[in-house]
Amino acid sequence: MRYLISYDVNTTTPAGQKRLRRVAKACEDHGVRVQNSVFECVMDYSHLLTFREQLRTIIDEESDSIRIYPLGKDSSRIIHMGTQKAFDVTSPLIL
């Protein structure tokens, strides 16, 4: 299955800058960069679980955010780790 992975790592500290490099390297090992912080990866579900745990050990869940979007027929199951909780895109938006 194909997944789109995006991340936002807080880089205001040297530790954050190191986490950013580690997240980017992990993503480069599993997929193709399509934007600065966005990767496209093709992997089976067990590989995804292993990769997700690898990312979880790198990030600070209090200040960083990673989103994993399945592409294809199962695209409604967004996986989110860290800050910025997911929102319901089907609900009305008030501007």
C-alpha distances in whole Angstrom, upper triangle without the diagonal:
4,7,10,13,16,19,23,25,29,31,34,35,35,33,30,30,30,27,25,26,24,21,21,21,18,16,17,17,13,12,14,17,17,20,22,20,17,14,11,8,5,6,6,8,11,10,9,13,15,14,15,18,19,19,21,23,24,24,27,26,29,29,25,22,18,16,12,11,7,7,8,10,9,11,14,13,14,14,18,20,23,26,25,24,22,23,23,22,24,27,30,30,34,35
4,7,10,13,17,20,23,27,28,32,33,33,31,28,28,27,24,23,23,22,19,18,19,17,14,15,15,11,10,11,13,13,16,18,17,13,10,7,6,4,6,8,10,13,12,10,14,15,14,14,18,18,17,20,23,22,22,26,24,28,27,23,20,16,14,10,9,6,6,7,10,10,10,13,13,13,13,16,19,22,24,23,22,20,22,22,21,23,26,28,28,32,33
4,6,10,13,17,19,23,25,28,29,29,27,25,25,24,21,20,20,19,16,15,17,14,11,13,14,10,9,11,12,12,14,16,14,10,8,6,5,6,8,10,10,13,11,9,12,14,12,12,15,16,14,17,20,19,19,22,21,24,23,19,16,12,10,6,5,4,5,9,12,10,9,12,11,10,10,13,15,18,20,19,19,17,19,19,18,21,24,26,26,29,30
4,7,10,14,17,20,22,25,27,27,25,22,22,22,20,17,18,18,14,14,16,14,10,13,14,11,9,10,10,9,11,13,10,7,6,5,6,9,11,13,14,16,14,11,14,16,13,13,16,16,14,17,19,18,18,20,19,22,21,17,14,11,8,6,5,6,7,11,14,12,10,13,12,10,10,12,14,17,18,17,17,15,17,18,17,20,22,25,24,27,27
4,7,11,13,17,19,22,23,23,22,19,19,19,16,14,15,14,11,11,13,11,8,11,13,10,9,10,9,10,10,11,8,6,5,6,8,11,12,14,14,16,14,11,13,14,11,10,14,13,11,13,16,15,14,17,16,19,17,14,11,7,6,5,6,9,10,14,17,15,13,14,13,10,9,10,11,14,15,15,15,14,17,18,18,21,23,25,24,27,27
4,7,10,14,16,19,20,21,20,16,16,17,14,12,14,14,10,10,13,12,9,12,15,13,12,12,10,10,9,9,6,4,6,9,11,14,16,18,18,19,17,14,16,17,13,12,15,15,12,14,16,14,13,15,15,17,15,11,8,6,5,7,8,12,13,17,19,18,15,16,15,11,11,10,11,12,13,13,14,13,16,18,17,20,22,24,23,25,25
4,6,10,12,15,17,18,16,13,13,14,11,9,12,12,8,9,12,12,10,13,15,14,14,14,12,12,11,9,6,7,9,12,14,17,18,20,20,21,19,16,17,17,14,12,15,14,10,12,14,12,10,12,12,14,11,8,6,4,6,9,11,15,17,20,23,20,18,19,17,13,12,10,9,10,11,11,13,13,16,19,19,22,24,25,24,26,25
4,7,9,12,14,15,14,10,11,13,10,8,12,12,10,10,14,14,13,15,18,18,17,17,14,15,12,10,7,10,12,16,17,21,22,24,23,24,22,19,20,20,17,15,17,16,12,13,15,12,10,11,11,12,9,6,5,6,9,12,15,18,20,24,26,24,21,21,20,16,14,12,11,10,9,10,13,14,17,20,20,23,24,26,23,25,24
4,6,9,11,12,10,7,8,10,7,6,9,10,8,10,13,13,13,16,18,18,18,19,16,17,15,12,9,12,15,18,19,23,23,26,25,25,23,20,20,20,17,15,16,15,12,12,13,10,8,8,10,10,7,4,6,8,12,15,17,21,23,27,29,26,24,24,22,18,16,14,12,10,10,12,15,16,19,23,23,27,27,29,26,28,27
4,6,8,10,9,6,8,10,9,8,11,13,12,13,16,17,17,19,21,22,22,22,19,20,18,15,12,16,18,22,23,27,27,29,28,28,26,24,24,23,20,19,19,18,15,15,15,12,9,9,10,10,6,6,9,11,15,18,21,24,26,30,32,30,27,27,25,21,19,16,14,11,10,12,16,18,21,24,25,28,29,30,27,28,27
4,5,7,8,4,5,8,8,7,10,12,12,13,16,17,17,19,21,22,23,22,19,21,18,14,13,17,19,23,24,28,28,31,30,30,28,25,26,25,22,21,21,19,16,17,17,13,11,11,13,13,9,9,12,14,18,20,23,27,29,32,35,32,30,30,28,24,22,19,17,15,14,16,19,22,24,28,28,32,32,33,30,31,30
4,7,8,6,7,11,11,11,13,15,16,17,19,21,21,23,25,26,26,26,23,24,21,18,16,20,23,26,28,31,32,34,34,34,31,29,29,28,25,24,24,22,19,20,19,16,14,13,15,14,10,11,14,17,20,24,26,30,32,36,38,35,33,33,31,27,25,22,20,17,16,17,21,23,26,29,30,34,34,34,31,32,30
4,5,5,6,9,10,11,13,14,15,17,19,20,21,23,25,26,27,27,24,26,23,19,18,22,24,28,29,32,32,35,34,33,31,29,29,28,25,24,23,21,19,19,18,15,13,12,15,14,11,12,16,18,22,25,28,31,33,37,39,37,34,34,32,29,26,23,20,17,17,19,23,25,28,32,32,36,36,37,34,35,34
4,5,5,6,9,10,11,12,14,15,17,19,20,21,23,25,26,26,23,26,23,19,18,22,24,27,28,31,32,34,33,33,30,28,28,27,24,23,23,20,18,19,17,14,13,13,17,16,14,14,17,19,23,25,29,32,34,38,40,37,35,36,33,30,27,24,21,19,19,22,25,27,30,34,34,38,39,40,37,38,37
4,5,5,6,9,10,11,12,14,15,16,18,20,21,23,24,25,23,25,23,19,18,21,22,26,26,29,29,31,30,30,27,26,25,24,21,20,19,17,15,15,14,11,10,10,13,13,12,12,15,17,21,23,27,30,32,36,38,35,33,33,31,27,25,22,18,16,17,20,23,25,29,32,33,37,37,38,36,37,36
4,5,5,6,9,10,10,12,14,15,16,18,20,21,22,23,20,22,20,16,14,18,20,23,24,27,27,30,29,28,26,24,24,23,20,19,19,16,14,14,13,10,9,8,12,12,9,9,12,14,18,20,24,27,29,33,35,32,30,30,28,24,22,19,16,14,14,17,20,22,25,29,29,33,34,35,32,33,33
4,5,5,6,9,10,11,12,14,15,17,19,20,21,21,18,21,18,14,13,17,19,22,23,27,27,30,29,29,26,24,25,23,20,20,20,17,15,16,15,12,11,12,15,15,12,11,14,15,19,21,24,27,29,33,35,33,31,31,29,26,23,21,18,16,17,19,22,24,27,31,31,35,35,36,34,35,34
4,5,5,6,9,10,11,12,14,15,17,19,20,21,19,21,19,16,15,18,19,22,22,26,26,28,28,27,24,23,23,21,18,18,18,15,13,15,13,9,10,11,15,16,14,12,15,16,19,21,24,27,29,33,35,33,31,32,29,26,23,21,18,17,18,21,23,25,29,32,32,36,37,38,36,37,37
4,5,5,6,8,10,10,12,14,15,17,18,19,17,20,18,15,13,16,16,20,20,23,23,25,25,24,21,20,20,18,15,15,15,12,10,11,10,6,6,8,11,13,11,9,11,12,16,18,21,24,26,30,32,30,28,28,26,22,20,17,14,13,15,18,20,22,25,29,29,33,34,35,33,35,34
4,5,5,6,9,10,11,12,14,16,16,16,14,16,14,11,9,12,14,17,18,22,22,25,24,24,21,20,20,19,16,15,16,14,11,13,13,9,8,10,13,14,12,9,11,11,15,16,20,22,24,28,31,28,26,27,25,21,19,17,15,14,15,17,20,21,24,27,27,31,32,34,31,33,32
4,6,5,6,9,10,10,12,14,15,15,14,16,15,12,11,14,14,17,18,21,22,25,25,24,21,20,21,19,16,16,17,14,12,14,14,10,11,13,16,18,15,13,14,14,17,18,21,24,25,29,32,30,28,29,27,24,21,20,18,17,19,21,23,24,27,30,30,34,35,37,35,36,36
4,5,5,6,9,10,11,13,14,15,14,17,17,14,12,14,14,17,17,20,20,22,22,21,18,17,18,16,13,13,14,10,9,11,10,7,9,12,15,17,15,13,14,13,16,17,20,22,24,28,31,28,27,28,25,22,20,18,16,16,18,20,22,24,27,30,30,34,35,37,35,37,37
4,5,5,6,9,10,11,12,13,12,15,14,12,9,11,11,14,14,17,17,20,20,19,16,15,16,14,11,11,12,9,7,10,10,7,8,11,13,15,14,10,11,9,12,13,16,19,21,24,27,25,23,24,22,19,16,15,13,13,15,17,19,20,23,26,26,30,31,33,32,34,33
4,5,5,6,9,10,10,11,9,12,11,9,8,9,9,12,13,16,17,20,21,21,17,16,18,16,13,13,15,12,10,13,14,10,11,14,16,19,16,13,13,11,14,14,17,19,20,24,27,25,23,25,23,20,18,17,16,16,18,19,21,22,25,27,27,30,32,34,32,34,34
4,5,5,6,9,10,11,10,14,14,12,11,12,11,14,13,16,17,20,20,20,16,16,17,15,12,14,15,11,10,14,14,11,13,16,18,21,19,16,16,14,16,16,19,21,22,25,28,27,25,27,25,22,20,19,18,19,21,22,24,25,28,30,30,33,35,37,36,38,37
4,5,5,7,9,11,11,15,15,14,12,12,10,12,11,14,14,17,17,16,13,12,14,11,8,10,11,8,7,11,11,9,11,15,17,20,19,15,15,12,14,14,17,18,20,23,26,24,23,24,22,19,17,17,15,17,19,21,22,23,26,28,28,32,34,36,34,37,37
4,5,5,6,8,8,11,12,11,9,9,7,9,8,11,12,15,16,16,13,11,14,12,9,10,13,10,9,12,14,12,13,16,17,20,19,15,14,11,12,11,14,15,17,20,23,21,20,22,20,17,15,15,15,17,19,20,21,21,24,26,26,29,31,33,32,34,34
4,5,5,6,7,11,12,11,11,10,8,10,9,12,13,17,18,18,15,14,17,15,12,14,16,13,12,16,17,14,16,19,21,24,22,18,17,15,16,15,17,18,18,22,25,24,22,25,23,20,19,19,19,20,22,23,25,24,27,29,29,32,34,36,34,37,37
4,6,8,10,14,15,15,14,13,10,11,10,11,12,15,17,16,12,13,15,13,10,13,14,12,12,16,16,14,17,20,22,25,23,20,19,16,17,16,18,18,19,22,25,24,23,25,23,21,19,20,19,21,24,25,26,26,29,31,30,33,36,38,37,39,39
4,7,10,13,15,15,14,12,9,9,6,8,8,12,13,13,9,10,12,11,8,11,13,11,11,15,16,15,17,20,21,24,23,20,18,15,15,13,15,15,16,19,21,20,19,22,20,18,17,18,18,20,23,24,24,24,27,28,28,30,33,35,34,37,37
4,7,9,12,13,12,10,6,5,4,7,9,13,15,15,12,11,15,14,11,13,16,14,14,17,19,17,18,22,22,25,24,20,18,15,15,12,13,14,14,17,20,19,18,21,19,18,17,18,19,21,23,24,24,23,26,27,26,29,32,34,33,36,36
4,6,9,11,11,9,5,5,6,9,12,16,18,19,16,15,18,18,14,16,19,17,16,20,21,19,20,23,24,27,25,21,19,16,16,14,15,15,15,18,21,21,19,22,21,19,19,20,20,22,24,24,25,24,26,28,26,29,32,34,32,35,35
4,6,7,8,6,4,6,9,12,15,19,20,21,18,17,20,19,16,17,20,18,16,19,21,19,19,22,23,25,23,19,17,15,15,14,15,16,16,19,22,22,20,22,22,19,19,19,20,21,22,22,24,23,25,27,25,28,31,32,30,33,32
4,7,8,6,5,7,10,13,16,20,21,23,20,18,22,22,18,19,22,21,18,22,24,21,21,24,24,26,24,20,18,15,15,14,14,15,14,17,21,21,18,21,21,19,19,19,20,22,23,22,23,22,24,25,23,26,29,30,28,31,30
4,6,5,7,9,13,16,19,23,23,25,22,20,23,23,19,20,23,21,18,21,23,20,19,22,22,24,21,18,16,14,14,14,15,17,16,20,23,23,20,22,22,19,19,19,20,20,21,20,22,21,23,24,22,26,28,29,27,29,28
4,6,8,12,15,18,21,24,25,26,23,21,23,23,19,19,22,20,17,20,21,18,17,20,20,22,19,16,15,13,14,15,16,19,19,23,26,25,22,24,23,20,20,19,19,19,19,19,21,21,23,25,24,27,29,30,28,29,28
4,7,10,13,17,19,22,22,23,20,18,20,20,16,16,18,17,14,16,18,15,14,16,17,19,16,12,11,10,11,12,14,16,17,21,24,22,20,21,20,17,16,15,15,15,16,16,18,18,20,22,21,25,27,28,26,28,27
4,7,10,14,16,19,19,21,18,16,18,19,15,15,18,17,14,17,19,17,16,18,18,20,18,14,12,10,10,10,11,13,14,17,20,19,16,18,18,15,14,14,15,16,17,16,18,17,19,21,20,23,25,27,25,27,27
4,6,10,12,16,17,18,15,13,16,17,13,14,17,15,13,16,19,17,16,20,20,22,20,16,14,11,11,10,10,12,12,16,19,18,16,18,17,15,14,15,16,18,19,19,20,19,21,23,22,25,27,29,27,30,30
4,7,10,13,15,17,14,12,16,16,13,14,18,17,15,18,21,19,19,22,22,25,23,19,17,13,12,10,10,10,9,13,16,16,14,17,16,14,14,16,17,20,21,21,21,20,22,23,21,24,27,29,28,31,31
4,6,10,12,13,11,9,13,13,11,12,15,15,14,17,19,18,19,22,22,25,24,20,18,14,13,10,10,10,10,13,16,15,14,17,16,14,14,16,17,20,22,22,22,21,23,24,23,26,29,31,30,33,34
4,7,10,12,9,9,13,13,12,14,17,16,16,19,21,21,22,25,25,28,27,23,21,17,15,12,12,10,10,12,14,14,14,17,16,16,15,18,19,23,25,25,25,23,25,25,25,27,30,32,32,35,36
4,7,8,6,6,10,10,10,12,14,14,15,18,20,20,21,24,24,27,27,23,21,17,16,12,13,10,11,13,15,14,15,17,16,16,15,17,19,22,25,25,24,23,25,26,26,27,30,33,33,37,37
4,6,5,6,9,10,11,12,15,15,16,18,20,21,23,26,25,28,29,25,22,19,17,14,14,11,12,13,14,13,15,17,15,16,15,18,19,23,26,26,25,23,26,26,26,27,30,34,34,37,39
4,5,5,6,9,10,10,12,14,15,16,19,20,21,24,22,26,27,23,21,17,16,12,13,10,13,14,14,12,14,15,13,14,12,16,17,21,24,24,23,21,24,24,24,26,28,32,32,36,37
4,5,5,6,9,10,11,13,14,15,17,19,20,23,22,26,27,24,22,18,17,14,16,14,16,17,18,16,17,19,16,16,14,17,18,21,24,25,24,23,26,26,27,29,31,35,35,38,40
4,5,5,6,8,10,11,12,14,16,17,19,22,21,25,25,22,20,17,16,13,15,13,16,17,19,17,18,19,17,16,14,17,17,20,24,25,24,23,26,27,27,29,32,35,35,38,39
4,5,5,6,9,10,10,12,14,15,16,19,19,22,23,19,17,13,12,10,11,10,13,15,17,14,15,16,13,13,11,13,14,17,20,21,20,19,22,23,24,26,28,31,31,34,36
4,5,5,6,9,10,10,13,15,16,18,17,21,22,19,17,14,13,11,13,13,16,18,19,16,17,17,14,13,11,13,13,16,19,21,20,19,22,23,25,27,29,32,32,35,36
4,5,5,6,9,10,11,13,15,18,18,21,22,19,18,15,15,13,16,16,18,21,22,19,20,21,17,17,14,15,14,17,21,23,22,22,25,27,28,30,32,35,35,38,39
4,5,5,6,9,10,11,13,16,16,20,20,17,15,12,13,11,14,14,17,19,21,18,18,20,17,15,12,13,12,15,19,20,20,20,23,25,26,28,31,33,33,36,36
4,5,5,6,9,10,11,14,13,17,17,14,12,9,10,9,12,13,16,19,20,17,17,18,14,12,9,10,9,12,15,17,17,17,20,22,23,26,28,30,30,33,34
4,5,5,6,9,10,13,12,16,17,15,14,12,13,12,16,17,20,23,24,21,20,21,17,16,12,12,10,12,16,19,18,19,23,25,26,29,30,33,33,35,36
4,5,5,7,9,12,13,17,17,14,14,12,14,13,17,18,21,24,25,23,22,23,20,18,14,14,12,14,17,20,20,21,24,27,28,31,32,35,34,37,37
4,5,5,6,10,10,14,14,11,10,8,11,11,15,16,19,23,24,22,21,21,18,16,12,11,9,10,14,16,17,18,21,24,25,28,29,32,31,33,34
4,5,6,8,8,12,12,10,10,9,11,12,16,18,21,24,26,22,21,21,18,16,12,10,7,9,12,15,15,17,21,23,25,28,29,31,30,33,33
4,6,8,9,13,14,12,13,12,15,16,19,21,24,28,29,26,25,25,22,19,16,14,11,11,15,18,19,20,24,27,28,31,33,35,34,36,37
4,7,9,12,12,10,11,11,14,15,19,21,24,28,29,26,25,26,23,20,16,14,11,11,14,17,18,20,24,27,28,31,32,35,33,35,35
4,6,9,8,6,8,9,12,14,18,21,23,27,29,26,24,24,21,18,15,12,9,8,10,14,15,17,21,24,25,29,29,32,30,32,32
4,5,6,6,8,10,14,16,20,23,26,29,31,28,26,25,23,19,16,13,10,7,9,13,14,17,21,24,26,29,29,31,29,31,31
4,6,5,7,9,12,15,18,21,24,27,29,25,24,23,20,17,14,10,7,4,6,10,11,14,17,21,23,26,26,28,27,28,29
4,6,8,12,15,18,21,24,27,30,31,28,26,25,22,19,16,13,10,6,6,10,11,15,18,21,23,27,26,28,26,27,28
4,7,11,14,17,20,23,26,30,31,28,26,25,23,19,17,13,10,7,6,9,12,15,18,22,23,26,26,28,25,26,26
4,7,10,14,17,20,23,26,28,25,23,22,20,17,14,11,8,6,6,9,11,14,17,20,21,25,25,27,25,26,26
4,7,10,13,17,19,23,24,22,19,19,17,13,11,7,6,5,5,7,9,10,14,17,18,22,22,24,22,24,24
4,7,10,13,16,19,21,18,16,16,14,10,8,6,5,7,8,9,10,11,14,17,17,21,22,24,23,25,25
4,6,10,13,16,18,15,13,13,11,7,6,5,7,9,10,10,10,9,12,14,14,18,19,22,21,23,24
4,7,9,13,15,12,10,11,9,6,5,6,9,12,14,13,13,11,14,15,15,18,20,23,22,25,26
4,6,10,11,9,7,8,7,5,7,9,12,15,16,15,14,11,13,14,13,16,19,21,21,24,25
4,7,8,6,5,8,7,7,8,11,15,18,19,18,17,14,16,16,15,17,20,23,23,27,28
4,7,7,5,9,9,10,12,15,18,21,22,21,20,17,18,17,16,17,21,23,23,27,28
4,6,5,9,11,12,15,18,21,24,25,24,22,19,20,19,17,18,21,24,25,28,30
4,6,8,10,12,15,19,22,25,27,25,23,20,20,18,17,17,21,23,25,28,30
4,6,6,9,12,15,19,22,23,22,20,17,17,16,15,16,19,22,24,27,29
4,6,7,10,13,17,20,21,19,17,14,15,13,12,13,17,20,20,24,26
4,6,10,12,16,19,20,18,15,12,12,10,10,11,14,17,18,22,24
4,6,10,13,16,18,16,14,11,12,11,12,13,16,19,20,24,26
4,6,10,13,14,13,11,8,10,11,11,13,16,19,19,22,24
4,7,10,12,12,10,9,12,13,14,17,19,22,21,24,26
4,7,9,9,7,7,11,13,14,17,18,21,21,23,24
4,7,9,8,9,13,16,18,21,22,24,23,25,26
4,7,8,10,14,17,19,22,22,25,23,25,26
4,6,9,12,16,17,21,21,22,21,22,23
4,6,9,13,14,17,17,19,17,18,19
4,7,10,12,15,15,17,16,18,19
4,7,9,12,12,15,14,17,18
4,6,9,9,11,10,13,15
4,5,6,9,9,13,15
4,6,8,8,12,14
4,7,9,12,15
4,6,10,13
4,7,10
4,6
4
